[in-house]
Amino acid sequence: MIVSEDLAHLSRVRQSTLDALRTHLGAVTDIALIDAPNQRNIGDSLIWAGEIAYFERLGLTIRYISDLWSYDAEALRRAMPNGVVLMHGGGNFGDLWPGHQILRERVARELTDYKVIQLPQSIYFGAESRAEEANAAIGGHPDFHVLVRDSLSMQRAAAQLPDVAVSFCPDMALGWDAPATTRATGDRVVVIARADKEATSNLVSVAEGWLPGARVEVTDWVELMGGSRAWSFYRSASKLNHLYTRGQRRLPLLPVVLPNRLARTVISSINSVNIAAAVKLYETASVVVTDRLHAHVLASLMGIPNVVLDNNYKKVSQIMHDYSGAFSTASLVSGLDEARTQVAAAVA
């Protein structure tokens, strides 16, 4: 369970987020949400849950929703003639995960008649040419504002996106309320280790015998959700929505509002299943070790000690330096040897 000093810090972070959202939304209450997560990445699901929590606190109504594959500008206009377009936050602003960036720039070109707010993101472009293209596309929109969740990304934006309006806002996963749990005691260590293009810590190499005398369980978000029947069911349902969206593009007079409400229900269900699986995994963990940002965030929100290593472009360490590392349960380390020492102390 999260302790009082951490609750006070969390309250300050949430107030900062609400202030930033109010500044950019003004009196608007109707919103569209684009690029909603529909995948096995539980980190994106936590961001989604935090976004929904903030929307409810602000009295916002989602009139249109789409994931990476179902966005349609004309359907959005029919569902929400007036309002603000929001884009899901995360760590995909740049050229590392190109699908999301392509969609972002498409929205900037197609929805020039709407105010667009990019919810908090980390920024990383490996190629200057792609940064220039993004700057031209997004900077060319008359009212597109990017919220950035860490100070290093603010520096990158200043250098690479000079024509884009940018301001700071904390990661929105911190708006989600974790279920109350009792801190576990014992020797169960949960390791969430990424093995994708952001991995740099080599945490994925950790085996069961990494910490003698402890029960070490190594997994990742994709592996955790790989056998979920509920996830597979809702994912299949979302594909029906993708087919319907393609039909709308050919037959623009097809209904929009009710199918979009059903799409929101399906997306919400996918993310709820993801989060429930992660919470269940964590419930009896005495410590979490990870190189994933939101594996650290989830542990901190649940009051579980967590030992954290960085990713390849330093989004994890920078966000921890800026605010999430202030949780009393969180420890940022520089390598596996230091991580093992910290974990041994936490288990003891």
C-alpha positions, 0 to 999 in steps of 0.5 A: 500500500502506498504510504502518506508521503508518496500520496502527497507527492502523487497529489502534487503530480496530479494537480500539475497534470490537471492544471496543464490540461485545463490550460489547453482545453479551456472550456471545451468538454467534447473530445475525440481520442485518437491512437487509443491503445489496442495491444498487449503493452500494459504500459499503454493501458495504464496511460489510457486508464490515467487519461480516462481518470483525468477526463472524468475529473475534468468533466470531459465527454469522449465523442469519438475514439480510434486506435492506430488502425481505425482513425477516419477524419470524416467519421470524427467530424460526424461524431464530433462537429465541435470539440478538441482532438486529443492524441494518446500519450506515451513514448512513441513520438519520433521515429523509433515506433513509426506507425504512431508518428505517421498517424500523428502527422496524418492527423496534423494534415487532415484536421486543421479545422480542429484544435489538436493536443498531443497528450504527454509524450517522450520525444526521440528522433534518431534521424534528423530528416524525420524530425524535420518532416515532423516539424513541418507537418505538425508545425504547419497545423494552425493549433496543434500543441504537444505536451511533453512528459520529461525535461530531456524531451523538452530539450529535444523538442526545442532543438528538433521541433522549433515550429511546434508548440510544446509544454511540460505535463507529467505522464498521465498513467499517474492519474490512475488509482491502483487497488488497495493491497497489502505489501507482500513479504517474502522472497518473490521477485518479479522481473519485467524485462523488455526485449525490443528495440528500446532494450539496453539494460540486458535485464532480459538475460536474468534467470531464476538463479540470479538472486540465490535464495529468492524466487525470481520470475522473469516475464514481459508485458507481451508474454504476460498477455499472450495466453489471455482468452479474454484479451484475444476475444476483445482483440477479435472484436476490435478487428470487426471495428476495423472492418466497419471503419473501412466500410465507412470510408467507402460508404460515408453514410453508415452510422457513426455514433453507436459503432464508435461507442461499441469501439470504446467499450472494446478498447476499454475492455482490452486495457482493463484486462491488461491492467488486471493481469499486471496487478495480479502478477504484482500482488504477491511480489516483494520487489519488482525489477524492470527496465520498463517505465510503467512497470516502475510506475505500477509498482510505485502506485501499488507501494511495491519496492521497485528497482529500475534500469534505463531504456535506450534513449533515457526516457525512464531515467529522465522521468524518474529524475523529474518526478516518478523517482521521488516515490519512496519505493523507487530506486534507479540503478545503472546496471545489473550488479547494482540492481542485484544488490538493491533487490537483495536488500529489498528482499531482506 
